[in-house]
Amino acid sequence: MKTKLLSLSLLAVAVVGPSALLAAPAAAPAAVSATNTNRNAPDPAVEIKHLAELFRAGDLAGLAQGLTPRRQWEQARLAYEMQRNKPTGEAERAHFAEKIQQFTAPDAVDQMMAKLEPEMAKARPQAAGMLLMGMGALRVAVNSSDTKLSDAQREVLRGALPGIERWANSTDFLSVASLRRALTVLTEAARRTGITDIDQLKALPLEGVLERASPMLTAAKEAVRTYGIDLDAVADSLRVEVLDRGQDTARVRTTVTVFGAPVWAEHDLVLIDGHWYGKGVHVNLDEVAGL
């Protein structure tokens, strides 16, 4: 079991995020079983909205399982069990303890701020120029036919651009106070997981690891809110339209409100074992299993 297991279980933000909601459920295998049938399959829109509800509730274990076809989930569980039952060496134990202390030590925030504040001070003189360049690049992407955007993507970006500009111009991304507040939320959540050493982590099944890590998802949303982005509000705004539905495939359009504008995308889904999963979207459960 490697330290990347820690990065998933205690820093669970990597598992989900706004892109996971916008992209619909997780990847399906290239070959779909011929036994799949949509006779009793649920409505794709209902399943996608349920994922948004799990994200809204901070249910990391439920969200991970909802994003993953059952057969892949069982494979991940077996791989995880094999890894967690291996003996733990002293070097591995010490390395884990060092990493976890970076987020759970009483002075964790002070230690991180001591490293980050000097870098923020160096970046501040260039911040205004970098913001202008970023906004300029977005405007070029919207208006230039040379950019690798489809007409639909260009339309979405054009509608969201005014709100993005207002947000970017009103947010101090280099605020020391904001960073400290965000780090405080995350470190407090890391402590609430109750994990202080690798043996405690290895005592948990895969679902237990994700349940313990759920406070990190909630904390991550709160930390992002510090910078003016309310991911819960984005999830609440989700609308799903089923554009086409065949025997074992479907196409849907998801729309969320971001910075006051509707942002939509279309997704191809496949039916696996009675549930819908996004085609080409992948949640890397190898990280959970520590492979």
Rosetta blueprint (number, residue, H / E / L):
1 M L
2 K L
3 T H
4 K H
5 L H
6 L H
7 S H
8 L H
9 S H
10 L L
11 L L
12 A H
13 V H
14 A H
15 V L
16 V L
17 G L
18 P H
19 S H
20 A H
21 L H
22 L H
23 A L
24 A L
25 P L
26 A L
27 A L
28 A L
29 P L
30 A L
31 A L
32 V L
33 S L
34 A L
35 T L
36 N L
37 T L
38 N L
39 R L
40 N L
41 A L
42 P L
43 D L
44 P H
45 A H
46 V H
47 E H
48 I H
49 K H
50 H H
51 L H
52 A H
53 E H
54 L H
55 F H
56 R H
57 A H
58 G L
59 D L
60 L H
61 A H
62 G H
63 L H
64 A H
65 Q H
66 G H
67 L L
68 T L
69 P L
70 R H
71 R H
72 Q H
73 W H
74 E H
75 Q H
76 A H
77 R H
78 L H
79 A H
80 Y H
81 E H
82 M H
83 Q H
84 R H
85 N L
86 K L
87 P L
88 T L
89 G L
90 E H
91 A H
92 E H
93 R H
94 A H
95 H H
96 F H
97 A H
98 E H
99 K H
100 I H
101 Q H
102 Q H
103 F H
104 T H
105 A L
106 P L
107 D L
108 A H
109 V H
110 D H
111 Q H
112 M H
113 M H
114 A H
115 K H
116 L H
117 E H
118 P H
119 E H
120 M H
121 A H
122 K H
123 A H
124 R H
125 P H
126 Q H
127 A H
128 A H
129 G H
130 M H
131 L H
132 L H
133 M H
134 G H
135 M H
136 G H
137 A H
138 L H
139 R H
140 V H
141 A H
142 V H
143 N H
144 S L
145 S L
146 D L
147 T L
148 K L
149 L L
150 S L
151 D H
152 A H
153 Q H
154 R H
155 E H
156 V H
157 L H
158 R H
159 G H
160 A H
161 L H
162 P H
163 G H
164 I H
165 E H
166 R H
167 W H
168 A H
169 N H
170 S H
171 T L
172 D L
173 F L
174 L L
175 S L
176 V H
177 A H
178 S H
179 L H
180 R H
181 R H
182 A H
183 L H
184 T H
185 V H
186 L H
187 T H
188 E H
189 A H
190 A H
191 R H
192 R H
193 T L
194 G L
195 I L
196 T L
197 D L
198 I H
199 D H
200 Q H
201 L H
202 K H
203 A L
204 L L
205 P L
206 L H
207 E H
208 G H
209 V H
210 L H
211 E H
212 R H
213 A H
214 S H
215 P H
216 M H
217 L H
218 T H
219 A H
220 A H
221 K H
222 E H
223 A H
224 V H
225 R H
226 T L
227 Y L
228 G L
229 I L
230 D L
231 L H
232 D H
233 A H
234 V H
235 A H
236 D H
237 S L
238 L L
239 R E
240 V E
241 E E
242 V E
243 L E
244 D E
245 R E
246 G L
247 Q L
248 D L
249 T E
250 A E
251 R E
252 V E
253 R E
254 T E
255 T E
256 V E
257 T E
258 V E
259 F L
260 G L
261 A E
262 P E
263 V E
264 W E
265 A E
266 E E
267 H E
268 D E
269 L E
270 V E
271 L E
272 I E
273 D L
274 G L
275 H E
276 W E
277 Y E
278 G E
279 K L
280 G L
281 V L
282 H L
283 V L
284 N L
285 L L
286 D H
287 E H
288 V H
289 A H
290 G L
291 L L
